[in-house]
Amino acid sequence: MTTRPPRDAPTDEHRPPTGTRRDRGTPALLAAFPVNIAVPLPSPGVYVGRAWLAAAGLNDTKVSSNHLRLTRAGGRLQIEDVGSRNGTWLDGHRLPADEPVPIEDGSILRVGETLLVYREAYAGPAEPEPAVGGLTGPWGLRAARAELDRLATRPVRNVLITGESGTGKEMLAEAVVRALRRSNGPFTRVNVAGITASVFEGQLFGWERGAFSGSGASNPGLLRASAGGAVLLDEIGELPVELQPKLLRVLENQEVLAVGAKEPAHVDIAVIAATNRPLEEAVQQGRFRLDLLARFPVRISLPPLRERPEDVFAILRALWERAYGPLQLGRVRVDVEAVELMMLHDWPANVRGVDQLVAAADPAVGLKLSIVEQVLGVRASTAAPPPTTREAIQEALDACGGNQSQAAKRLGLSRAQLLRRLKAIQYEAGERPARKR
């Protein structure tokens, strides 16, 4: 670790963010490759190099003695390459030497053969956290893990899991069953979208003998057959509005009214629902009942993979070892540029997309940049530099009808890079970035 006199350093370098730091967390660099460790930002005036990283637990001989420095101007973090031998890369683009560049929350930093993700407010431990119900997430699943831990101490029966397709909602549902201490009972998975409306009521609630033509014998239905355990109602957002009231009795009173029955029957069951649709929006559009949504007091959200690039390599490693055995970096080739390209990717299929990449790889060859480029359909070496003007971005958005993913592709960026660039331009213009909804 070396300290050189800062050049034109502002007086508010590394000024902490406003608000309660205990609640919001503190700025940190989350190492994503080759190891996982959370690193606090260096003190003002400290030049980050090989010795500084080694002291933090990151040994990288490709990093220069004085590689880069982080400063704050106007409360905003900037990164500057200080003439390193192998360069400093920000979001896939090499930085010019001795020129401070703004860095945004979620930006991906490559120094030597180390990949880090900058987080403005990190409140977790320095060491990576274990899997959440089989879902790998050393950094990005803290909120889901906290909700899962709280389940064991709350008298809850109804849980809603939200997340895009491929984020692992069914695996999380299995963890919810364990947290609710219902693993000894049956666990029934129901694809709501796969049951036609005409038979939905009978399938779930059962029927009495003679309730309809051809019902020679009674049927308990899936809910009563799962008594003492749990049922997963997958894709609950696809349930027709006219059928939604029929679930209210179950969720509210643990009662099931079979088709043809005069009195409801009590059933001891936990109901876990999952959806990849924003149900609050569906409520506003009249496609989902507010009273039904309100019956789920606990809601656990799984973030998409594009929002947690710091987890990407850990996920690949877990899938690789499941398919091929241990991924030992000393023996298996893994190009840092390949991992960087993965971290910059949008992953529309989320973890399923990583699984497809693992399936396409040759374990005898390892993870080369060329195979990642081929599977993802992008070339790291030909990526265009990020646009420097608002006009270039707006022109791309207009040409793509406001579709951010298409505009990013047109500009040679990932969607995450585009959003970070938009945020940087807003800051440069003195605007307040729009809050996420």
N, C-alpha and C positions, 0 to 999 in steps of 0.2 A: 504494500500500500504506500503510495507516494503522494505528497501534497505539493502542488506548484501554485504560485500566486495566481488567483483567478483573473482572467482578462475581462475587464469591464463587467465584473460581477454585480448584479443588482443587489440592493440591500435586503430584499425579501427572499433571497435564495432559500428554497426548501421550507417556505412558510407553511405550516400545517393547515389543512383545510378548515374552514369554519364549521361550527357545530360541535357536538360532543364526540370526541375521538373514540371514546370507549364504545359508543354505539355504532359509529360509522366505520370504524376500523382505521388503519393507517396505510399510507402508500407502501407498496412492496413489489418486488420482482419474484414471480413464481417460476421456478425452473421447471421446464417441461421435458427437457432432453439434455443429456442422457440420464440424468437422475432427477428426482423430485425433491425440492426443498424450497422453502420460502425465505427470501433474502430481503431484509429491510433496505431501504434506499441508503446510499452512502451519505455521509455528512457533507455539508457545503465545502467546496474546495478540494475534495478528495477525488483523485483521478483513479478510475477503476481500471485494474489491470490483472495480470495473472496472479499476483500475490493476494490482491484483495478478494478475488473469486475463490482462491484456495482457502483463505481464512473463513469464507462463508460455506465451505464444503463442496466447492465446484473446482475440480482440478482439470485445467485445459491448457495444454502446452501451445496451442495455436493462438492463444490470446497474448497480445503484446504486454510489455511491462507497464506502459501507460497506453491504454486503449481508448477510453472514452470518459466523458464526465456528464453528469446530470445537474442541471441548474434550474432555477425557477425565475421567471420574469413575469411580474404582474400576477404572481400566484399560479402561473401555468408552467408545467414541467416541460423542459427541453432537453434534448440529447445532442451531444456533440462528439463526433469522432476526432481524436486529437492526433491524427497521423499514424494510426495503427498499421501494422504490417499486412494483415489479412482483411482489414476493413470491418466496418460495422454495418449491419443490415437491419433496416426497419420496415416491417410489413413487406418483405420480399425485395426491397430496393436498397442498393448500396448508398450510404450517406456520403456526401462530399466532406472532405477533411476540413476541420476548423470552422464549421458553419452550424450553429445551433438550429435544430429542427424540432418543432413541437411534437410531443408524444402524447397519445390519447389512451384512455382506459381501454384495455384489451389489445393494445398494440403488441406485435410480436417482434422480439429483438433477437438477432443472431450475432454472437461474438465468438470467433473461433469455431468450435464445434459444439457450442452450448446455445440452447434456445430458451428464452425467457419470455414471460408475458407480464406486461405492466398492469397492475391493478391500483386504482386510485384509493380504494378503501378496502383493505383486506383485514378481516377480523379473526381469521382461523389460526391454527397451530403452525409451527415451523415445519413440522413433518407431515407427509401426505397422510390422508385419512383412509381407512379401510373401505372395502366395497360396501355399497348400500344394497342389501338384498341381492347380491350377485352383480350389481351394476358398478362398474369401475368408475370412480370419480374422485381422484385424490384431492382435487381442489374445488370443482364446480358443482358438487352436490350437497353442500353444507346445509342449505335450507331444507332440502328433502330429508336429509339425515336427522335434522333437529325435529321435524314434524313426526318422523317415524319413532324417534325416541320418546316423544311426549305421548304417543298413543298408549304406551304401556301403563301410563299413570292416569289415564282419563277413561271414564265410563262411556266409551263411544262404540257405536255399532255401524254407523254409516260413514263411509269415506269415499271421497271423489278424487281420482287421479287424473290430472290433465297433462297433456304434452303432445308434441307432434308425433306422427307415425315414425316408428323406429327408435324412439327414445327409451323404450324398455318398460312401458307401463305394466305389462303383464308380469314381468319379473318383480316390479315393485309391489304389485298386488299380492304376490306370494309372501313378500316380506311383511306386508300389512297383516296378513293372516297370522303370521308368527307373532307379530307384536301384539295382536289382540288375543293371543293365547288360544287360537282355534285350530291349531295344526292337527289336533287329534280327531277333528271332525272332518266330514267331506268338504272338498273345495270344488265347486262346479263353475265352469267357465261357460258363459252364454254370450254368443255374438248376436247382439240385438239386431244389427243390420241384416243378419242372415235368417231371421225368422219372419215369415210373412205375417202381416197384420191380422189376417183372419184366424190364425192359430196361435198367436202370441199369448193370449190370455190363458188358453188351455195348457200350453207348454209350461208356463211359469206357475200358474196357480192350481193346475190340475182340474179335474171334473168329477162329478158324481155319476154313478151308473144311470143311464137313461137320460142324461142331460141333453143329448142331441142324438140325431140319427146315427146309428153305428156304434154308440158308446155302450157296448155290452158290459164293460167292467169299469170301475172307477180308476182314477189315476191321481196320485198325490201331487204331481207337478214337480218341477225342478226345485222350487223353493222349499217345499216340505221335505223333499228327498235329501236336501242339504242341511236339515235341522241339526243343530249342534256344531255346525261349521260355518262356512261362508260361501257366497256366490259372487262371481265377478260378472257384472253387466257391462261388457265391452261395447264401445261405440254407442253409449247411451244417448248421445246427441242425435242419433238417427231414429230414435223412437218417435213414431207419429204422435202428434199432439193429442189426438183423441184417445190414445192408449195411456198417456202419462198419468192421468188421475188414478188409474188402477194400481199404481205403485205407491201412492201416498199412504194407504192403509198399512202396507208392509213397513215402510220406512218410519212411520209415526208410532204405530202401536204393535208392531210385530204380529200382525194378523193377516191371514190369507183367506180370501173368499173364493172357493172353488166354483167353477162353472156349474150351475144347477144346485148349489148349496144354499140353504136358508140362513145359516149362521156361519160367521167366520171362525177359523181355527187358529189358535196361537201357534207361532213357530219361533223357535230360538235360533236366530240366524244373524250373521253380519252381512251387510250388503256393501260391496265395493263396486263403484262405477268408474268407468274410464272413458275418456273422450279426447279426440284431437281437435275438437271444435271449441271456439270461445263461447261458452254457454251464456255468459252475461249478454253478449251481442245477440245470441239467439233469443234470449228473453225479450230484448227490445224489439226484435223483429216478429215476435209472436210465435216463434217456432219451438219455444221451450217454456214450460211453466215456472214462474218465479217460486211458487210454493213448493214445487218439487226440488228445485235447486237449493232452497233453504233447508231442506231435510238432510243435507250433507254438511254437518258442522265442521268437519275436518276436510281440508282440500290440500292435496300435495301436488306441486307442479314440478315436472321434469323439464329443465331447460333444454333447448335444442343444442346440438353439438357445435354449431357455428358461434354460439355465445360462450363456449368454454374451450377455446383452443388449447388451454393448458392441460386438458385431460386427454387430448387426442392420442398421443403416443402411448400413454398408459392403457388406453382402451385397445389400441392395436396390439400392444404387447400381450394383454390378457387373451385376446382372440387368437393371436399367433401361437401362444403356448398351449391353448386348448386344441389347436389343430395340429401343431408340429412338435410340440415339446418346448423346453426352455429356450428363451431368446437371450443368449449370452453375447453381449456386445463385443467382447473380445474375440469371439469365434464366428459370429454371424455378422455379415456386413450390413450396416444400416447407414445410408448416406444422410448427413445432417440436412442437405438440401431437399431430400425426399420428405423428411419429417416436416421441414419448414413449409413445403408446398401443401402437405396434408393439413397443417395448422391454418393455412390461409384459405383452404377450401370451404365452401358453404355447406357441404354435406346435406343435400336435400332429403336423402333417405336416412340421415342420422347414422346411428351405429350399424344399421344394415349395410350402409355404404362402405364402412370400414371393413366389415365382414367380407364383402365382395372383393375388396382390395387384397385382403389376406388370402382369399381363395385363389386369386389370380397370381400371387407371388410364388416363386420357386424357393423353397426353404434351403436348397443347396446353394443358391445364389445370394439370398438375403433380400433386403429392401433397397433396391437401387432407385435412383432418381428416374431412370428411364421407364421402369414399370409403373411408378406412381403417375408420371406424365401420361402414359398410355391409358391407364385405367380411368384417371380423372379427366382426360381429354384436354389437358392444358400443358403448356410448356413453360417451365420456369425461366428458361434462358431468353425467351422472346417476350416476356411480359413488358408491356409499355410502362414508362415511368408514370407516376400518379399525376393527373392533371393539376395545374397550379392555379387555375382560375375557376371562379363560380360559373362563368359563362360556358366553359367546356362541359361541366357536369350538368348544368341546366339544359344544354342542347341535347345531351344524350338522354336525359330524362324525358324531354319533350318528344324526341324521336321514338321513344319506347312507351309512350302513353303513360308515363309516370311509374312504370314497372322498374323498381330498383335493381332487381336481379338482372334483367335484360340490359339495363343501362350500364351496370357494372361490367358485364361481359363485353359490351360494345367498347368500353374504355380500357379493357384489358385488366380489370380489377376483380377481386371478389366482392360480394355484397358488403361484407364486413369492412373491407378497405374503403369502399365508397362511403359508407356511413361515417367512418372515422374521418375521412377527408372532408365531408360536409361539416362535421362538427368543428374541425380545425378552421375551416373557412369562416364559420360563424363566429368563432372566437377572435379570429384576426379582424373581423369586421366589427367587433364589439357587441355582437348580438348574443342573446341568451338562447342556448340550444333548447329545442322543444323537448319536453319531458316525454318519456316512454309511457304509453297508455297500457 
